Amino acid sequence: MRRDSVDNPVAVGYGRRGPGEQDDPSLTIAAQREAIEAYARFRGFELQEFFSDAAVSGAVPIEARRGGVALTKWLERPHPGGVVLLASRLERLFASATECVAYLGPWEQSGITLHVLDLGGAAVDLASPVGPLVRAVLSAAKDMEREQQQRPSLVGLRKPAGKPRLGEKVVRGFVVPDPDERFAVERIRALASEGKSLRLIAEALDQEGIPTKRRAKGWSKEAIRLILQRVERGDIRHLRPD
């Protein structure tokens, strides 16, 4: 349920620096954090956390960024007084207008208000008097994006052509790395190399609290068997270590 009034909201900040932006002093993570901290002090917000991603393209969705994932998980936690999310620029946070629209609605319902510093610190609040205008502009931009061809600068991302490989997931229409699944698969491979049976591997994963792909109640022998078969076929995403 949406809160009509928010008392003593906590603040969280996010910054992102893209590849090749090292030479712009205003786009360093340190500069973004400094600006966000100064704005939080000015507005009397308690800045509890600051998340960031360095050398990550703005075309990469939030859910495919390490810092972006940490941010969204933090926002999912209960914050009774509400949350103010601070970003220096809109494009530092979102990959597209489509993604922005997808997040702003649910965030509003959860009592999360976005403040963008380069908009004069004005809250991007869909319930404010200018909210309908903000929503209309973003929705129009989203429709324009849908008509455009995907930019060739999306290095490392691809459109799904069938089922994603192990260690991948589909986010906003693109195949991106899935760190949680990669960790689970590597753990399964390690246990299998020790000669553990399918049952013992499943029990070990459950005891270690490693979630399944679809958040089932627990791991099954059949799921372990299918994963090992896909690993044997080479149906797995191989990346440089993080």
C-alpha positions as CSV (number, residue, x, y, z in Angstrom):
1,M,0.0,0.0,0.0
2,R,1.3,3.4,-0.9
3,R,2.2,5.8,2.0
4,D,0.5,9.2,1.7
5,S,3.0,10.7,4.2
6,V,6.5,9.6,4.9
7,D,8.2,10.4,8.2
8,N,11.9,10.4,8.6
9,P,12.8,8.6,5.4
10,V,16.3,7.0,5.1
11,A,18.4,7.7,2.0
12,V,20.4,5.5,-0.2
13,G,22.7,6.6,-3.1
14,Y,23.8,5.1,-6.3
15,G,26.5,6.0,-8.8
16,R,27.8,4.5,-12.0
17,R,30.9,5.2,-14.1
18,G,30.9,3.9,-17.7
19,P,33.8,2.5,-19.6
20,G,36.0,5.3,-20.9
21,E,34.7,7.9,-18.5
22,Q,37.7,8.0,-16.3
23,D,38.9,11.3,-17.7
24,D,35.7,13.2,-16.7
25,P,36.1,14.2,-13.1
26,S,32.4,14.8,-12.6
27,L,31.6,11.2,-13.5
28,T,34.0,9.4,-11.1
29,I,32.3,7.3,-8.4
30,A,34.0,9.5,-5.8
31,A,32.6,12.7,-7.3
32,Q,29.1,11.3,-7.6
33,R,29.2,10.1,-4.0
34,E,30.4,13.4,-2.8
35,A,27.6,15.3,-4.6
36,I,25.0,12.8,-3.2
37,E,26.3,13.1,0.3
38,A,26.3,16.9,0.1
39,Y,22.7,16.9,-1.2
40,A,21.6,14.5,1.6
41,R,23.1,16.8,4.3
42,F,21.4,19.8,2.7
43,R,18.0,18.1,2.7
44,G,18.5,16.5,6.1
45,F,18.4,13.0,4.8
46,E,20.2,10.2,6.7
47,L,22.3,8.5,4.0
48,Q,22.6,4.9,5.1
49,E,24.1,3.2,2.0
50,F,25.8,4.1,-1.2
51,F,26.0,1.5,-4.0
52,S,28.0,1.9,-7.2
53,D,29.2,0.2,-10.4
54,A,32.5,1.1,-12.1
55,A,33.3,0.6,-15.7
56,V,29.8,-0.6,-16.4
57,S,28.0,0.7,-19.6
58,G,24.7,2.5,-19.1
59,A,23.1,0.1,-21.5
60,V,23.5,-2.7,-19.0
61,P,20.2,-3.2,-17.0
62,I,20.2,-2.6,-13.2
63,E,19.6,-6.3,-12.6
64,A,22.8,-7.2,-14.5
65,R,25.0,-4.9,-12.5
66,R,26.7,-6.0,-9.3
67,G,26.0,-2.7,-7.5
68,G,22.6,-2.5,-9.1
69,V,21.6,-5.9,-7.7
70,A,22.8,-4.9,-4.3
71,L,20.8,-1.7,-4.5
72,T,17.5,-3.4,-5.5
73,K,17.9,-6.0,-2.8
74,W,18.5,-3.3,-0.2
75,L,15.4,-1.5,-1.4
76,E,13.3,-4.7,-1.0
77,R,14.0,-4.7,2.8
78,P,11.4,-3.1,5.0
79,H,11.9,0.6,5.7
80,P,8.9,1.9,7.7
81,G,9.7,5.6,7.3
82,G,10.1,5.3,3.5
83,V,13.2,5.6,1.4
84,V,14.7,8.4,-0.7
85,L,16.9,7.1,-3.6
86,L,19.5,9.6,-4.7
87,A,21.3,9.6,-8.1
88,S,23.3,12.4,-9.7
89,R,21.8,11.8,-13.1
90,L,18.9,9.7,-14.4
91,E,21.1,7.8,-16.9
92,R,23.5,6.9,-14.1
93,L,20.7,4.7,-12.6
94,F,18.6,3.5,-15.5
95,A,19.6,1.8,-18.8
96,S,16.6,3.2,-20.7
97,A,13.3,5.0,-20.3
98,T,11.6,1.6,-20.5
99,E,13.5,0.4,-17.4
100,C,12.8,3.7,-15.6
101,V,9.1,3.4,-16.1
102,A,9.2,-0.3,-15.0
103,Y,10.8,0.6,-11.7
104,L,9.2,3.9,-10.8
105,G,5.7,2.6,-10.4
106,P,6.5,-0.3,-8.0
107,W,8.9,2.0,-6.1
108,E,6.2,4.6,-5.6
109,Q,3.9,1.9,-4.2
110,S,6.6,0.9,-1.8
111,G,7.3,4.4,-0.5
112,I,10.5,4.9,-2.4
113,T,11.0,8.4,-3.9
114,L,13.7,9.1,-6.4
115,H,15.6,12.4,-6.3
116,V,17.8,13.3,-9.3
117,L,20.5,15.9,-8.5
118,D,20.9,17.3,-12.1
119,L,17.1,18.0,-12.0
120,G,17.8,20.5,-9.2
121,G,17.2,17.7,-6.7
122,A,13.5,17.6,-7.7
123,A,11.8,14.4,-6.6
124,V,10.8,12.2,-9.5
125,D,7.5,11.5,-7.7
126,L,4.6,10.1,-9.8
127,A,2.2,11.3,-7.2
128,S,3.3,14.9,-7.3
129,P,1.5,17.6,-9.3
130,V,4.0,17.1,-12.2
131,G,3.8,13.3,-11.9
132,P,1.5,12.8,-14.9
133,L,3.8,14.9,-17.0
134,V,6.8,12.8,-15.9
135,R,5.0,9.6,-16.6
136,A,3.8,10.8,-20.1
137,V,7.4,11.9,-21.1
138,L,8.9,8.6,-19.9
139,S,6.2,6.6,-21.6
140,A,6.7,8.4,-24.9
141,A,10.5,7.8,-24.6
142,K,9.8,4.1,-23.9
143,D,7.6,3.9,-27.0
144,M,10.4,5.5,-29.1
145,E,12.9,3.0,-27.8
146,R,10.7,0.1,-28.8
147,E,10.7,1.3,-32.4
148,Q,14.5,1.7,-32.6
149,Q,16.9,-1.0,-33.4
150,Q,19.1,-2.0,-30.5
151,R,22.4,-0.1,-30.5
152,P,25.5,-1.9,-31.5
153,S,27.3,-0.6,-28.3
154,L,25.6,-3.3,-26.1
155,V,28.9,-5.1,-25.8
156,G,28.5,-8.5,-24.0
157,L,24.8,-8.5,-24.3
158,R,22.7,-10.5,-26.9
159,K,19.1,-11.1,-27.8
160,P,18.0,-14.5,-26.6
161,A,18.0,-17.1,-29.4
162,G,16.5,-20.0,-27.4
163,K,17.1,-21.0,-23.8
164,P,19.9,-19.1,-21.9
165,R,22.9,-21.1,-21.0
166,L,23.8,-22.0,-17.5
167,G,25.0,-18.9,-15.7
168,E,22.7,-16.6,-17.8
169,K,19.3,-15.1,-17.5
170,V,17.1,-12.8,-19.7
171,V,16.7,-9.2,-18.4
172,R,14.7,-6.6,-20.4
173,G,15.0,-8.8,-23.5
174,F,18.8,-9.3,-23.2
175,V,20.8,-12.3,-22.1
176,V,23.0,-11.2,-19.2
177,P,25.2,-13.0,-16.6
178,D,23.4,-14.6,-13.7
179,P,25.9,-14.6,-10.8
180,D,23.7,-16.6,-8.4
181,E,23.3,-19.4,-10.9
182,R,27.0,-19.4,-11.8
183,F,27.8,-19.8,-8.1
184,A,25.4,-22.7,-7.7
185,V,26.7,-24.4,-10.9
186,E,30.3,-24.1,-9.7
187,R,29.4,-25.5,-6.3
188,I,27.6,-28.5,-8.0
189,R,30.7,-29.1,-10.2
190,A,33.0,-29.0,-7.1
191,L,30.8,-31.4,-5.1
192,A,30.5,-33.8,-8.1
193,S,34.3,-33.8,-8.6
194,E,34.5,-35.0,-4.9
195,G,32.4,-38.0,-5.9
196,K,29.2,-36.9,-4.1
197,S,26.0,-38.5,-5.2
198,L,23.1,-36.5,-6.6
199,R,21.3,-36.8,-3.3
200,L,24.3,-35.6,-1.3
201,I,24.9,-32.7,-3.6
202,A,21.2,-31.6,-3.3
203,E,21.4,-31.9,0.5
204,A,24.6,-29.9,0.6
205,L,23.2,-27.1,-1.5
206,D,20.1,-26.9,0.7
207,Q,22.2,-26.8,3.9
208,E,24.4,-24.1,2.5
209,G,21.3,-22.0,1.6
210,I,22.0,-21.8,-2.1
211,P,18.8,-21.0,-3.9
212,T,17.4,-22.8,-6.9
213,K,16.9,-21.1,-10.2
214,R,13.2,-20.6,-9.7
215,R,13.3,-20.4,-5.9
216,A,11.8,-23.9,-5.3
217,K,11.7,-25.2,-1.8
218,G,14.8,-27.3,-2.3
219,W,17.2,-28.9,-4.7
220,S,16.2,-32.2,-6.3
221,K,18.3,-35.0,-7.7
222,E,16.8,-34.5,-11.1
223,A,17.7,-30.8,-11.1
224,I,21.3,-31.7,-10.2
225,R,21.4,-34.4,-12.9
226,L,20.1,-32.0,-15.6
227,I,22.7,-29.3,-14.7
228,L,25.5,-31.8,-14.8
229,Q,24.4,-32.9,-18.2
230,R,24.3,-29.4,-19.5
231,V,27.8,-28.8,-18.1
232,E,29.0,-31.9,-19.8
233,R,27.6,-30.6,-23.1
234,G,29.3,-27.3,-22.6
235,D,26.0,-25.4,-22.3
236,I,27.4,-23.0,-19.7
237,R,28.6,-19.4,-19.8
238,H,32.3,-19.1,-19.3
239,L,33.5,-15.7,-18.0
240,R,36.6,-14.2,-16.5
241,P,36.6,-14.4,-12.7
242,D,34.8,-11.4,-11.1
